[in-house]
Amino acid sequence: MAVSAAALFPTGVAHAQARALPDFTDLVDQVGPSVVNIRTLEKVSSRAQQGGPGEEEMLEFFKRFGLPIPNLPKQAPRQNRPQQQEEEQPRGVGSGFILTSDGVIMTNAHVVEGADEVLVTLTDKREFKAKILGADKRSDVAVVKIEASGLPAVKVGDVNRLRVGEWVMAIGSPFGLENTVTAGIVSAKQRDTGDFLPFIQTDVAINPGNSGGPLINMRGEVVGINSQIYSRSGGFMGISFSIPMDEAVRVSDQLRATGRVSRGRIGVQIDQVTKDVAESIGLGKPTGALVRGVEAGSPAEKAGVEAGDIITRFDGKVIEKSSDLPRIVGGTKPGTKSTVTVFRRGGSKDLQVVIAEIEADKPVAKANSKDDKPNASTAAQVFGLAVAPLTEAQRKEAGVRGGVRIEGATDAAARAGLREGDIILQVANVEVLNVKEFDAVIAKHDKSKPLNVLFRRGDWTQYAVIRANR
């Protein structure tokens, strides 16, 4: 006996369910024209020579050592020979969205990093060369500008109104496929995956090329910038992360005004307060940020902060977990006099600290040719690591005898807190001075056991434990 849907569900319920199903068509029409495709180009030096590459060097070698010069193909006169040339090669594809009608566009910093030329394509197929107004690697926000007017700008939404379970939509260029629309729900808010940003987690399908595109709520407002995915395969696995738009706007305002972002620092190395630590010192519950170390001459040292202190409040704001502290301090204007509340030897104490400024990110030196670029080692992929040799300049700048530079940190390494640019000094309690030594230690290590890593980040030497990917 067939049973109709009307018999199973009263008319009112069926109608309510039908109304609840999301329809994104109007949102696509509304926001779609504001989303752009971003292509980046990189200049690569090349030299076209008659007689083959390296011929002049070969002749010099024979002359220097008095060897008979072999019969080589006849060369054209030097003045007639092609000189070194620069070729523009595609570097990457990403997404962005129009922030203002006069051509200000927001995207991810990693989309435009290292680019010599940025090309922006609108939905009407018009293409513009863009100028990078500023990029902030710490928040992964960048702002570029094209010379155009009357463009359809997005509406910025209130992230505080965003609720877990709410429908959201993304538009971008995954794998270069322009104006691709995907949708899902907000899985979590305030997700801790970075030092300065609490990300929005969604199950919206995000893939390479979606980076920099907008996350849109059902009111047609942009609430985030699609930035990262969690993946073991390199493709979408149901977990995507977006930069909250309120944080992105604060960063973009500074980038547009000065081309850089100013953040505060006090010079402490912190860790999470565990239940055991809280009980042992009489704190009551595991809250705050445990001070593991205090930088010499830093604002924290001058204020009287000591290793072992628990920072529980900063300017009256409660520090629930350690990751709250760098965000709050980072958002404080350098030069500000702030109050730090610490729990020490059974009691709380207020200390006055003058906020210093975090040094701006140093631009990564670009290679002059393809041959100058180090090849990343793949020996440690099981731990989510790809490393490359340190250049002499990098070794001197860091003040280390040797080590290897992290070129990529994903999965297990990323979960352990490692990131690109860190310099690994020791693995499995063994000092490594180069990639060969690093590979040798990794090859011998039991992959079923955690791998301890000593690494340098800026002026700090830190310790991490990586548990291999399963």
C-alpha positions, 0 to 999 in steps of 0.5 A: 500500500502506497503512503503519500507524503501528505499522509506522513506529514501534515500540510503545515509541517511539510510546508515549513520543511519546504520553506526551511530548505536553503535556496542560494540562487538569489545570493549568487545573483547578488554577490557573484559579480563582486567575486574576482579571479586572481592570477599571479605571475612570477618573472624568471630569468633565462638566457638564450645563448648560441653554442649552448649554456655554460660555454663561456665558463667552459672556455675559461676553464680550459684557458685557466689550466692551459688545456687545449681548447676543443672544437666548439661550434662557432659563436656569434659576436658577443654584441649580437648574442641574446642577453639574459631575459626575464620571462613571466610564468604563471605562479598561482590562481586564487580568488578575491572579492571587491571591498569598495566600488573604486577597486579595492579587493580583499584576498589572502596574503598567500595568494599574492605572496612572491608575485611580480604581477597580479591579474584580476578578472571580473565576472564580465571578463574584464581583466586588470593589473592590480597593485598590492597595497599590503599583505599580512602573513600573520592573518593571511589577509592582503589588499590589492587595488585595480584602477576601475570605478562603479564596481559591485562591492560586497556587504560586510556582515556582523560575525557576532551574529553568525551561529553554529549550524547556520547555512553559508555559501562560498564563491571562488575559483577552485582548481582555476574553475571560475565562479564556482559556488559551494555551500554548507553550514558553520561547524564551529566558531572561534576555532584555534588554529593560529596565533592571532585569529580564531577561525570560522570552521565550516563544511563548505567545499573549499579547494586550491584556488578558493583561497581569498574568496568570500564566505557569505551568509544567507543575508548576502553578507560576507562574514569571512575570507576562505583561507585554509582546509584540513586535508590529508589528500590535498583536496576537500575533506569536510573541514574548512577555515575562514578568517572572520571578517571583523578581524580581516577588516581591522587588518585591511584598514591598516594595510590600506593606510600604511601598507603594514599591520602594527601589533603589540607584544610583551615578550613572553613564551606561554603554554596552556594551563593543564588541570594538573598545573592548576591543582598544584598551584591552587588556581582552582580550574585550568584557565589562563596562560602559563608563562614558560619564559620571559625574554630578556629586556622585554616589556614583561621582564621590566614589568616584573612578570616571572616564569611560572606566572599564570596570566589570568587577565589582560586589561581586564579581559579574562584569558580563558586559554593561552591562545587568547593572550597573543590575540589580545596583546597583538590587538593592543596599540604599541606604546599603550600602558596595560595591566597584566594580572598574574596568579603567583604563589597562591594570589593574584597581582596586577603588573603594569606593562608598556606594550612593544611592537612586533617586528614586521615580517621580513620579505622573503628574498626571491631567487634570481633563477630556478636553479637558486631555489632549494628543493624541498626534502620529502623524507619527513612527509609522514610527519607533515614536513617538507624541508630545504637547506638553509642558505648562508644568509639565512644561517647568519641571520638566525645566528645558528651553526646549521639546520634545515628550513621548513618549506611546508608544515601540514597535518601532524607538523601543523597540529604541533605548531610548526610552520613555514620558515621555522628552522629545525635545529634538532630532531629526536634529540640529535643535532642536524646541520643540513638536509642529509643529516635530517633525512638520516635521523628521520629514516632511522626514527620509528614512525609509530613513536612521537618525534621531538623537534627543537626549532628556531622561530625569530629570536625564540628557540622552541620545542615541539612533539610531532605525532606521525600521520595515521 
